[in-house]
Amino acid sequence: MEFAVIAYDGTDEGAQERRMAVREAHMKVVEDLRRKGHMVHGGALLDDGGRMIGSIITCDFPNREAFDNWLNNDPYVTGGVWQDIRVIPFKTAPPFVSNIPVPV
């Protein structure tokens, strides 16, 4: 099952510090899941000044239970970084499924 995750960080004074405190652990989890084929694409949402304010991820898990297991245990969740998480069922469009490079 594919999902799009849009997760906004807290807006309190300590939000940026919480993000940076667990960022390395979050990246290790994501890198491992990427190698296993679960993380398709992701990155940081930025404010107008270029500061990280959240994340967007597209992912693919065998079922909702496996997805929820990752999400509920991700360092950005357990570390209190993501405060507003939106999970949307997702379907990759056929042109994006192929590994054929897109000509530029």
Residue pairs with C-beta under 8 A, 6 or more apart in sequence:
1 60
1 61
1 62
1 63
1 64
1 67
1 89
2 40
2 58
2 59
2 60
2 89
2 90
2 91
2 92
3 58
3 59
3 60
3 61
3 67
3 87
3 88
3 89
3 90
4 56
4 57
4 58
4 87
4 88
4 89
4 90
5 55
5 56
5 57
5 58
5 59
5 71
5 85
5 86
5 87
5 88
6 45
6 54
6 55
6 56
6 85
6 86
6 88
7 54
7 55
7 56
7 57
7 76
7 82
7 84
7 85
7 86
8 45
8 53
8 54
8 82
8 83
8 84
8 85
9 15
9 16
9 18
9 19
9 52
9 53
9 54
9 81
9 82
9 83
10 18
10 80
10 81
10 83
11 83
15 81
15 83
16 51
16 52
18 79
18 80
18 81
19 52
19 76
19 81
21 79
22 75
22 76
22 78
22 79
22 81
25 75
25 79
26 74
26 75
26 76
26 79
26 81
29 70
29 74
29 75
30 39
30 42
30 57
33 39
33 59
33 70
37 60
38 59
38 60
38 61
38 70
39 57
39 59
40 57
40 58
40 59
40 60
40 92
41 57
41 58
42 55
42 56
42 57
42 58
42 59
43 55
43 56
44 52
44 53
44 54
44 55
45 52
45 53
45 54
45 55
45 56
46 52
46 53
47 53
54 82
54 84
55 76
55 82
58 90
58 92
59 67
59 70
61 67
61 70
67 87
71 77
71 85
71 87
74 82
75 81
76 82
77 85
